[in-house]
Amino acid sequence: MGMTVYNPDGTVASVFTGIKRDGDKLVLQQLALGVMPMDVVITPSEALKSMKMVSFGLIVFILGFPWFWLKYKRGKGLGQETAT
């Protein structure tokens, strides 16, 4: 089981199945398009570049995540998932 990421049309873009460290790199294990196994490597310099992508909206989402999660679970019922 992993984290599934969807395209705007609801199709599966990727399924992240694991995260591990390899020396000074972070390796994300994924299934591209939900079927093709692939490892994505993030180096320290690339991770620092991602700090430029932080926005006010992202900070609000992170801080409000517990509320968003509870609202999502209440709306769908515990343990029930539907395709979006």
C-alpha positions in Angstrom: 0.0 0.0 0.0 1.3 3.5 -0.8 0.3 7.0 -1.6 -1.5 7.4 -4.9 -1.2 10.7 -6.8 -3.9 11.5 -9.4 -4.0 13.6 -12.5 -6.7 16.4 -12.7 -8.9 14.0 -14.7 -8.8 11.4 -11.9 -6.5 8.9 -13.6 -3.5 7.6 -11.6 -0.3 9.5 -12.2 1.9 7.6 -9.7 1.8 5.4 -6.7 4.6 6.0 -4.1 5.4 2.7 -2.5 8.4 3.6 -0.3 11.0 6.1 0.8 14.5 5.2 1.8 17.8 6.9 2.3 20.8 6.1 0.2 23.8 7.9 1.6 23.1 11.6 1.2 20.2 11.0 -1.2 16.5 10.4 -0.7 15.1 7.6 -2.9 11.3 7.5 -3.5 10.1 4.2 -4.9 7.1 4.5 -7.1 4.9 3.0 -9.8 4.8 5.5 -12.7 1.3 5.6 -14.2 0.4 3.0 -11.5 2.2 0.2 -13.2 5.9 0.9 -14.1 8.3 0.5 -11.1 10.7 3.5 -10.9 13.0 5.0 -8.3 13.2 8.8 -8.0 16.4 10.2 -6.5 16.4 13.5 -4.7 19.8 15.0 -3.9 20.5 17.6 -1.1 20.9 20.4 -3.6 17.6 19.6 -5.4 15.8 19.4 -2.0 17.1 22.9 -1.2 15.7 24.1 -4.5 12.3 22.9 -3.5 12.2 25.6 -0.8 11.6 28.1 -3.6 8.2 26.4 -4.3 6.9 27.0 -0.7 3.9 29.4 -0.9 1.4 30.8 1.5 -1.2 28.3 0.3 1.1 25.4 0.9 1.8 26.6 4.5 -1.9 27.0 5.1 -2.5 23.4 3.7 0.2 21.9 6.0 -1.1 23.7 9.1 -4.7 22.9 8.3 -4.0 19.3 7.3 -5.6 17.7 10.4 -8.8 19.6 9.8 -8.8 18.8 6.0 -8.2 15.1 6.8 -11.0 15.0 9.4 -13.4 16.7 7.0 -12.5 14.2 4.3 -13.0 11.2 6.5 -16.3 12.5 7.8 -17.6 13.1 4.3 -16.6 9.6 3.0 -17.0 7.5 6.1 -14.2 5.7 7.7 -12.4 3.2 5.6 -14.3 4.0 2.4 -12.5 5.3 -0.7 -14.0 6.2 -4.0 -12.3 7.1 -7.3 -12.1 10.8 -7.9 
